[in-house]
Amino acid sequence: MRWVDVSLPLGPRTPAFPGDPPVALAPVTRLDRGGPYALSQLTLGTHAGTHIDPPRHFFPDAPGVDRIDPDLLVGPAAVVRVADDVDAIGPAEIDEAPAGTVRLLFRTRNSARWAAGAPFFPDYVALSPDGADRAVARGVRLIGVDALSVESGGEPRYPVHRRLLAAGVVIVEGLLLDGIPAGRCEFACLPLRLVDGDGGPARALVARPSRARPAGAGSGSRPRSGSPRRTSGTATGR
């Protein structure tokens, strides 16, 4: 079984959702300036790059990212390839997943744009409210998307986030699934253990098992030269 990193690279060129702090890395101690070791200061938002949205992201008294059940974050999953002419992930796309799928990942045209080094783009493909309802009804416990938000722009009431998080569905945003084929896989996504965190930057991995297990059981090409760039813009959808 070969694991593939499906996280967005973190650095000054990492795309950021409009209004989020950029990723910054500043040297504190440098070997080339006589320091005994290298040490840097990392500055980033809790929703930088590939990250997890816990219930606390929208519900103030709900569990933070440090209290997500680790069993939900590692195990069999299914990847659904969404056609490039689809602008929103709805019930039809949810129903492409095998029966019993617990962890559901969506590869849309977003991933190819990230892999090509695109900055933030407001016309990203996201989940529709009807799609969120369908996922909850089917018993999905984790949804991963290749956009920096599971919610499309122009949704100021955040119905997708609220419906998923209220139902206990873990949201993974900012996946880089370019080159990952549709079908069953193994998935792992572990966020930083931020106490009461409203989000958590994470490392996400996908692997094809030699003998696939059901997606509900048990606990690609990469970016071209340079990392995706960050830019500002106007959008809702967080």
Secondary structure, 3 states (H helix, E strand, C coil): CCEEECECCCCCCCCCCCCCCCCEEEEEECHHHCCCCCEEEEECCCCCCCEEECHHHCCCCCCCHHHCCHHHHEEEEEEEECCCCCCEECHHHHCCCCCCCCEEEEECHHHHHHHCCCCCCCCCCEECHHHHHHHHHCCCCEEEECCCCCECCCCCCCHHHHHHHHCCCEEEECECCCCCCCEEEEEEEEECCCCCCCCEEEEEEEECCCCCCCCCCCCCCCCCCCCCCCCCCCCCCC
